[in-house]
Amino acid sequence: MNFYDRQVVGAIGEKIKVEWQLSDGQLAGLTTAFIILYAIVGIPLGRLADVGSRKRVLAIGVTVWSLFTGLSGLAGSFAMMIVCRLGVGVGEASAAPAANSLIGDLFPAKQRSRAISIFMLGLPVGTGASYLISGLVVQATGGWRSALFVAAAPGFVLGALALWLTEPTRGSADPTAVNRDRSAIESIRAILRIPTMWWIIASGALFNLNMYALSAFHTSFLIRYHGLNIDLANRFSGVIFGLGGAIGMLGGGWLGDRLAKTSTRARLIAATGAMLVAAPLQLIALQQPRGAAWAFAATMITGVIAMYAYYPTVYATIADIVEPRVRGTAMSVYFFVFYVFTAVALIFFGRLSDARRTAASQAGATTADANAMGLHDALFVLPIVSVLVALVLWIGSRTADRDHARVQVAG
């Protein structure tokens, strides 16, 4: 539901854009507002996950983000929608630090990529379901608000159920790891002294620019450029991100654990290779002619499979190279930097789309054609950024084994 509620705005974005006469820059701003506050509150919530009850952090978080998702459906203006998305960001910032900290204590290093891949199935399944169900709801009701009410409802039940989660002892899955008590500032300093962590953070900033730009505008692109209606466009998006993402997630988890038997750095090498596969597939997908939605989808789904291998391999590496008692803080620091970068970059992405649309309009294109070409041209940043992600991950892999050894004590 974390990713379902996060993605619902992307699924219904074209309807919101038309009702409030928004530009692509403003439409991107709905996601930007969410991730800015997510980044700001993430660090204190990550610290809370390291010193408090992680299941309570999750329970409160899912209730808060569900509440504000529902309130988004009542928004009467773009400004009010921004405020509601800020509330969603506060709630959702609790999930990743607390959940990844729990997984780090429930599963040993040799199983961690697979455990994270199963947990992170919530990303493709939630995203895919958000596209599919939101599209059906909008098609059935003719409006976008009902889709937000549907998105909000399950979270209130899940918030209560989270209180029954197991709360393992910190460090229980890593008996030979250093496990010091640190203050919040000392924890952040310790994390930022890890060379590999800097490169992982940089990779996250670039990778998530791609993921958020693609997911926020994927349905809009299929509608504008390939001529699909909102229901069919969301079905395409749902299959691409849901099925493709699930395959990539599980495959990446299996491969990450298999390769980690040789070295810690092997997980980052696998992620590097996956991004080098994704880049040309993204390029080929975007080169498909207008109206060739099936050819675009067939190519893009393979690119998405490769992209989703990033999560289980890189997230498991974070757990490998930091002390168990600072894993929640480590995830929140990682999220803070990449979300701040993504927030700013998404604004420029939206403006790039608007600028290319204006150029096409001045060249004589119709309004519909200009909207299509502007977004299409802006999406060509995807393969470029994917190559940069691969480069950064490869550099980070060079120090991963050494950083892993530093958190181990003599047996």
KOLGU-670114 format. One record per residue (C-alpha): residue number from 1; x, y, z negated; residue in one letter. Coordinates in pm, 1 decimal. Example, Ala and Ser with C-alpha at 12.3 -4.5 7.8 and 13.67 -1.06 7.14 Angstrom:
   seq          u          v          w   type
     1     1230.0     -450.0     -780.0      A
     2     1367.0     -106.0     -714.0      S
END
This chain:
   seq          u          v          w   type
     1        0.0        0.0        0.0      M
     2      300.5      229.1      -46.3      N
     3      372.7      217.3      325.1      F
     4        7.7      190.6      428.4      Y
     5      -75.8      518.3      253.0      D
     6      243.1      679.4      377.5      R
     7      173.4      590.1      740.6      Q
     8     -198.1      667.7      756.1      V
     9     -131.4     1029.0      858.0      V
    10       68.9      904.2     1156.3      G
    11     -220.2      680.4     1258.2      A
    12     -477.9      961.5     1247.9      I
    13     -245.1     1251.0     1329.9      G
    14     -392.6     1325.9     1672.3      E
    15     -739.2     1372.8     1519.2      K
    16     -601.8     1607.6     1251.5      I
    17     -403.5     1797.3     1515.6      K
    18     -714.1     1856.4     1727.0      V
    19     -941.9     1956.0     1435.5      E
    20     -701.7     2213.1     1291.1      W
    21     -528.3     2307.6     1618.7      Q
    22     -182.3     2213.5     1493.3      L
    23      148.2     2212.2     1677.4      S
    24      378.1     1909.3     1666.6      D
    25      596.4     2106.7     1426.6      G
    26      304.0     2144.1     1186.1      Q
    27      205.3     1780.4     1230.4      L
    28      559.5     1679.5     1140.0      A
    29      525.7     1912.0      840.9      G
    30      273.1     1675.5      681.1      L
    31      543.6     1410.4      664.0      T
    32      808.2     1666.2      569.1      T
    33      603.3     1784.7      269.2      A
    34      571.2     1425.7      150.3      F
    35      940.1     1342.1      172.9      I
    36     1068.4     1668.2       21.4      I
    37      885.5     1611.0     -305.1      L
    38      962.6     1237.5     -286.2      Y
    39     1330.8     1330.5     -280.1      A
    40     1307.6     1582.2     -565.5      I
    41     1121.6     1361.7     -814.8      V
    42     1296.4     1041.3     -706.7      G
    43     1608.8     1090.9     -919.8      I
    44     1430.9     1140.4    -1255.4      P
    45     1198.9      849.7    -1170.8      L
    46     1501.0      637.7    -1077.6      G
    47     1658.6      722.0    -1412.8      R
    48     1332.4      629.0    -1585.7      L
    49     1344.9      292.1    -1408.9      A
    50     1692.2      234.7    -1556.0      D
    51     1601.1      314.5    -1917.1      V
    52     1225.3      252.9    -1944.9      G
    53      961.4       -0.6    -1848.8      S
    54      979.8      -54.5    -1475.0      R
    55      637.6     -214.3    -1449.4      K
    56      479.2       88.7    -1618.1      R
    57      660.2      321.6    -1378.3      V
    58      511.4      120.2    -1090.5      L
    59      163.8      108.3    -1242.4      A
    60      144.6      484.2    -1291.7      I
    61      305.7      554.2     -954.9      G
    62       63.5      347.4     -745.5      V
    63     -233.8      502.7     -926.9      T
    64     -106.7      856.1     -861.8      V
    65      -32.6      807.2     -492.5      W
    66     -368.0      636.3     -436.5      S
    67     -549.9      923.7     -605.5      L
    68     -385.4     1183.7     -383.6      F
    69     -437.8      974.2      -70.3      T
    70     -809.1      979.6     -146.7      G
    71     -802.4     1353.9     -216.1      L
    72     -637.2     1404.0      125.3      S
    73     -964.1     1289.6      279.0      G
    74    -1137.1     1583.4      109.9      L
    75     -887.2     1845.5      229.0      A
    76    -1059.3     2138.5      396.3      G
    77     -748.9     2298.1      541.1      S
    78     -394.9     2224.3      654.7      F
    79     -257.6     2389.1      337.1      A
    80     -471.6     2166.3      115.5      M
    81     -358.7     1859.8      307.9      M
    82        4.2     1962.3      244.2      I
    83      -66.4     1982.2     -130.3      V
    84     -224.9     1636.8     -129.4      C
    85       67.2     1486.6       60.5      R
    86      299.5     1635.0     -203.1      L
    87      102.8     1440.3     -464.5      G
    88      136.9     1120.7     -262.1      V
    89      513.2     1180.2     -253.9      G
    90      532.6     1206.6     -633.3      V
    91      357.6      872.8     -680.0      G
    92      542.4      683.8     -410.0      E
    93      884.5      797.3     -535.2      A
    94      836.9      557.8     -828.0      S
    95      816.7      242.1     -619.1      A
    96     1157.2      184.0     -460.0      A
    97     1384.8      252.0     -761.8      P
    98     1174.1       46.5    -1003.1      A
    99     1108.4     -240.6     -760.9      A
   100     1466.0     -272.7     -637.0      N
   101     1593.1     -261.1     -994.8      S
   102     1355.1     -545.1    -1086.5      L
   103     1462.4     -752.7     -785.4      I
   104     1829.2     -699.3     -871.9      G
   105     1767.1     -858.2    -1214.1      D
   106     1537.4    -1135.6    -1090.8      L
   107     1762.9    -1273.8     -813.8      F
   108     2139.4    -1339.4     -796.5      P
   109     2352.0    -1184.9     -523.7      A
   110     2341.3    -1493.8     -300.9      K
   111     1959.7    -1467.9     -273.5      Q
   112     1920.1    -1093.1     -284.9      R
   113     1885.5    -1013.9       86.7      S
   114     1603.3    -1266.1      122.3      R
   115     1430.3    -1143.2     -192.4      A
   116     1450.6     -782.7      -72.1      I
   117     1331.9     -883.3      276.1      S
   118     1020.6    -1045.9      127.8      I
   119      951.5     -741.6      -91.1      F
   120     1018.8     -508.3      201.9      M
   121      767.3     -697.0      415.1      L
   122      541.7     -434.5      263.1      G
   123      694.3     -190.2      510.4      L
   124      599.9     -360.0      841.2      P
   125      283.3     -522.5      704.7      V
   126      168.8     -199.1      539.9      G
   127      261.4       13.2      839.9      T
   128      102.7     -227.9     1085.9      G
   129     -215.4     -260.4      880.7      A
   130     -234.1      117.5      845.6      S
   131     -226.2      159.8     1223.3      Y
   132     -475.4     -118.3     1290.8      L
   133     -728.5      -49.2     1016.3      I
   134     -708.3      330.1     1039.9      S
   135     -764.8      311.6     1414.1      G
   136    -1069.9       91.7     1367.3      L
   137    -1210.5      318.5     1095.1      V
   138    -1162.6      631.8     1306.6      V
   139    -1315.2      461.4     1610.3      Q
   140    -1615.8      347.3     1406.1      A
   141    -1680.3      673.5     1219.7      T
   142    -1557.8      927.6     1474.7      G
   143    -1364.4     1114.8     1202.3      G
   144    -1030.3     1080.5     1028.0      W
   145    -1131.0     1134.2      663.2      R
   146    -1280.5      789.6      607.0      S
   147     -946.3      631.2      695.1      A
   148     -790.0      804.5      394.8      L
   149    -1063.4      686.7      158.8      F
   150    -1012.0      329.6      278.1      V
   151     -636.6      366.5      226.8      A
   152     -675.6      490.6     -130.6      A
   153     -909.1      224.1     -274.3      A
   154     -680.2      -83.3     -319.8      P
   155     -415.2      111.5     -509.5      G
   156     -627.9      156.4     -819.1      F
   157     -658.3     -221.5     -855.4      V
   158     -287.5     -276.2     -788.0      L
   159     -193.1      -12.4    -1043.6      G
   160     -363.8     -216.3    -1314.3      A
   161     -218.6     -546.5    -1192.3      L
   162      135.8     -402.6    -1200.1      A
   163      119.3     -407.5    -1580.1      L
   164      134.8     -790.2    -1566.9      W
   165      470.5     -797.6    -1386.7      L
   166      770.5     -968.5    -1547.4      T
   167     1023.9     -728.3    -1702.7      E
   168     1364.2     -908.6    -1691.8      P
   169     1668.3     -807.2    -1895.9      T
   170     1892.5     -565.6    -1707.5      R
   171     2193.8     -749.3    -1570.9      G
   172     2046.8    -1096.8    -1629.1      S
   173     2115.7    -1206.2    -1269.7      A
   174     2476.0    -1076.4    -1278.2      D
   175     2634.3    -1206.2    -1600.7      P
   176     2987.9    -1114.2    -1485.4      T
   177     2906.1     -757.6    -1384.0      A
   178     3005.6     -441.1    -1569.9      V
   179     2690.2     -320.5    -1745.4      N
   180     2763.2        0.1    -1939.7      R
   181     2512.0      234.6    -2098.0      D
   182     2546.6      574.2    -1931.2      R
   183     2374.5      910.0    -1945.1      S
   184     2184.7     1028.9    -1636.9      A
   185     2472.5     1254.6    -1525.7      I
   186     2732.4      985.4    -1590.8      E
   187     2524.7      737.4    -1388.6      S
   188     2507.4      970.7    -1088.4      I
   189     2879.6     1043.5    -1109.6      R
   190     2959.1      671.6    -1126.1      A
   191     2745.3      607.1     -817.9      I
   192     2905.5      890.3     -620.8      L
   193     3253.7      759.0     -700.4      R
   194     3177.9      450.3     -488.0      I
   195     3314.5      510.8     -133.2      P
   196     3081.2      259.7       33.1      T
   197     2780.8      430.4     -126.0      M
   198     2858.3      755.7       56.8      W
   199     2854.4      580.0      392.9      W
   200     2535.5      391.4      305.5      I
   201     2370.1      721.2      209.3      I
   202     2480.7      877.1      539.6      A
   203     2343.1      577.8      729.7      S
   204     2011.6      613.8      547.3      G
   205     1983.1      980.5      644.3      A
   206     2029.2      901.3     1012.4      L
   207     1834.0      575.8     1018.0      F
   208     1529.0      719.2      847.0      N
   209     1519.6     1017.3     1080.0      L
   210     1463.5      761.5     1353.4      N
   211     1210.2      560.3     1156.5      M
   212     1002.9      859.4     1045.5      Y
   213     1009.6     1032.6     1383.1      A
   214      908.2      709.6     1555.8      L
   215      636.8      606.6     1310.2      S
   216      491.2      957.8     1273.0      A
   217      454.9     1009.4     1650.0      F
   218      430.2      655.9     1791.9      H
   219       50.5      650.7     1819.9      T
   220       48.8     1009.0     1948.8      S
   221      302.9      911.5     2213.9      F
   222       92.5      617.4     2334.2      L
   223     -213.9      842.4     2354.9      I
   224      -46.3     1134.7     2530.8      R
   225      207.9      961.9     2754.8      Y
   226       53.0      622.9     2828.5      H
   227     -313.8      726.9     2820.0      G
   228     -446.8      492.9     2550.2      L
   229     -736.9      580.8     2320.5      N
   230     -666.9      611.5     1947.0      I
   231     -796.6      264.2     1861.3      D
   232     -592.4       84.1     2128.3      L
   233     -284.7      299.4     2059.4      A
   234     -298.4      205.4     1691.7      N
   235     -336.6     -161.6     1782.3      R
   236      -18.9     -139.5     1989.3      F
   237      157.1       42.3     1705.6      S
   238       28.7     -208.8     1450.5      G
   239      167.3     -506.3     1640.9      V
   240      498.5     -337.3     1721.6      I
   241      567.9     -229.4     1364.5      F
   242      378.7     -505.2     1183.1      G
   243      484.5     -814.5     1375.0      L
   244      815.9     -680.3     1503.6      G
   245      906.5     -533.5     1168.1      G
   246      820.6     -853.7      980.0      A
   247     1037.6    -1063.2     1212.2      I
   248     1327.0     -819.8     1177.9      G
   249     1288.6     -797.6      801.6      M
   250     1282.3    -1172.2      737.8      L
   251     1550.7    -1240.9      996.7      G
   252     1773.8     -972.7      848.7      G
   253     1724.3    -1114.7      499.2      G
   254     1815.2    -1466.5      609.3      W
   255     2116.8    -1346.8      808.1      L
   256     2232.9    -1113.1      529.9      G
   257     2243.0    -1389.0      267.3      D
   258     2404.3    -1634.0      506.2      R
   259     2682.1    -1390.3      594.8      L
   260     2725.0    -1268.1      236.1      A
   261     2869.1    -1611.2      146.3      K
   262     3185.6    -1498.8      323.2      T
   263     3206.8    -1138.2      197.3      S
   264     3002.5     -843.1       72.4      T
   265     3092.9     -638.6      380.2      R
   266     2937.2     -898.8      611.2      A
   267     2589.1     -761.8      536.1      R
   268     2690.2     -417.5      662.9      L
   269     2853.0     -571.8      970.1      I
   270     2520.5     -744.6     1046.1      A
   271     2336.5     -413.1     1011.6      A
   272     2590.3     -248.8     1243.4      T
   273     2528.1     -509.9     1510.4      G
   274     2151.8     -475.9     1475.4      A
   275     2166.1     -100.0     1537.2      M
   276     2385.8     -149.7     1843.5      L
   277     2119.0     -385.1     1978.5      V
   278     1835.9     -142.3     1896.6      A
   279     1985.4      160.4     2076.3      A
   280     1969.8       35.5     2439.2      P
   281     1626.6     -120.3     2380.0      L
   282     1492.0      215.8     2261.8      Q
   283     1638.9      380.3     2570.5      L
   284     1485.1      124.7     2807.3      I
   285     1144.4      157.3     2636.1      A
   286     1143.2      535.4     2678.1      L
   287     1238.0      505.1     3045.2      Q
   288      917.7      317.8     3128.6      Q
   289      688.4      518.0     3360.0      P
   290      370.5      684.1     3237.1      R
   291       84.9      439.7     3195.8      G
   292      318.8      139.7     3153.5      A
   293      213.5       86.0     2791.0      A
   294      266.5     -290.4     2799.5      W
   295      621.5     -261.2     2934.9      A
   296      697.4        5.6     2673.7      F
   297      557.0     -210.7     2394.0      A
   298      739.2     -527.3     2504.7      A
   299     1072.2     -346.0     2495.3      T
   300     1008.4     -135.1     2185.2      M
   301      902.3     -433.8     1973.3      I
   302     1241.1     -596.5     2029.1      T
   303     1408.1     -270.1     1931.0      G
   304     1197.2     -255.4     1613.9      V
   305     1295.8     -614.1     1526.7      I
   306     1660.5     -508.6     1538.2      A
   307     1598.4     -186.1     1343.8      M
   308     1420.9     -357.7     1054.0      Y
   309     1722.6     -580.1      985.6      A
   310     1873.4     -265.4      829.3      Y
   311     1663.2     -282.5      511.9      Y
   312     1746.5     -623.9      359.0      P
   313     2114.1     -605.1      453.2      T
   314     2184.3     -248.8      337.7      V
   315     1959.4     -248.7       28.7      Y
   316     2115.9     -575.3      -91.7      A
   317     2460.6     -419.6      -48.1      T
   318     2361.2     -132.5     -278.3      I
   319     2273.9     -386.5     -549.3      A
   320     2608.6     -559.4     -488.8      D
   321     2827.7     -251.2     -532.3      I
   322     2666.3      -73.8     -831.2      V
   323     2630.8     -174.6    -1196.1      E
   324     2295.9     -335.3    -1290.6      P
   325     2204.0      -56.4    -1534.7      R
   326     2226.2      213.2    -1265.8      V
   327     2051.5       36.8     -976.8      R
   328     1733.2      243.4    -1010.0      G
   329     1935.9      565.0    -1013.8      T
   330     2147.6      444.3     -719.7      A
   331     1837.6      388.2     -507.8      M
   332     1696.9      727.5     -603.1      S
   333     2024.3      904.8     -514.2      V
   334     2024.0      722.5     -180.2      Y
   335     1662.7      825.4     -118.5      F
   336     1720.8     1183.9     -232.3      F
   337     1994.8     1256.0       21.0      V
   338     1836.4     1083.1      317.4      F
   339     1492.7     1227.8      251.1      Y
   340     1623.9     1583.8      225.7      V
   341     1807.1     1532.7      554.4      F
   342     1506.5     1365.7      716.8      T
   343     1272.8     1642.0      598.2      A
   344     1481.0     1908.8      767.5      V
   345     1552.3     1698.3     1075.8      A
   346     1184.2     1615.6     1126.1      L
   347     1102.8     1986.2     1144.6      I
   348     1359.2     2024.3     1420.9      F
   349     1224.2     1712.4     1592.3      F
   350      873.3     1860.3     1595.9      G
   351     1007.7     2191.4     1723.5      R
   352     1207.8     2012.4     1991.9      L
   353      886.5     1848.3     2110.2      S
   354      710.4     2186.9     2107.6      D
   355      999.5     2348.9     2297.2      A
   356     1001.5     2080.0     2564.8      R
   357      621.9     2109.9     2593.3      R
   358      654.2     2485.3     2646.2      T
   359      919.2     2433.5     2912.0      A
   360      699.1     2183.7     3095.9      A
   361      402.2     2419.4     3074.2      S
   362      606.5     2706.6     3217.8      Q
   363      712.9     2477.6     3501.3      A
   364      346.3     2436.2     3596.2      G
   365      240.3     2122.0     3407.8      A
   366     -112.7     2092.8     3274.1      T
   367     -163.9     2116.7     2899.0      T
   368     -208.1     1739.9     2867.4      A
   369       99.3     1667.2     3078.1      D
   370      306.2     1922.6     2888.4      A
   371      210.2     1766.6     2553.8      N
   372      306.1     1424.0     2683.8      A
   373      639.0     1529.3     2833.6      M
   374      741.4     1734.0     2530.3      G
   375      706.2     1440.8     2290.8      L
   376      859.1     1198.0     2540.8      H
   377     1171.9     1411.7     2582.9      D
   378     1211.8     1461.2     2207.4      A
   379     1205.2     1085.2     2145.0      L
   380     1529.6     1042.2     2341.1      F
   381     1711.3     1132.2     2019.3      V
   382     1632.3      777.9     1895.8      L
   383     1901.4      580.1     2081.9      P
   384     2162.9      848.9     2015.0      I
   385     2097.3      839.9     1640.9      V
   386     2096.0      457.6     1638.6      S
   387     2450.3      452.3     1772.7      V
   388     2556.4      698.7     1501.9      L
   389     2398.2      475.6     1235.4      V
   390     2598.7      178.6     1365.2      A
   391     2922.5      379.9     1348.8      L
   392     2858.7      494.2      991.1      V
   393     2770.3      141.8      872.7      L
   394     3084.9       -1.9     1029.0      W
   395     3300.0      255.4      847.9      I
   396     3119.7      177.9      521.0      G
   397     3179.1     -194.2      562.1      S
   398     3554.9     -138.2      535.5      R
   399     3534.7      -58.2      162.4      T
   400     3240.7     -280.2       58.9      A
   401     3444.1     -579.1      -65.3      D
   402     3666.7     -359.9     -278.9      R
   403     3371.2     -173.3     -429.9      D
   404     3194.5     -499.8     -509.5      H
   405     3503.6     -627.8     -690.2      A
   406     3515.4     -314.3     -906.4      R
   407     3181.5     -389.9    -1073.7      V
   408     3287.1     -742.1    -1171.1      Q
   409     3460.4     -828.1    -1498.2      V
   410     3690.8    -1121.7    -1569.6      A
   411     3486.3    -1438.6    -1610.4      G
END
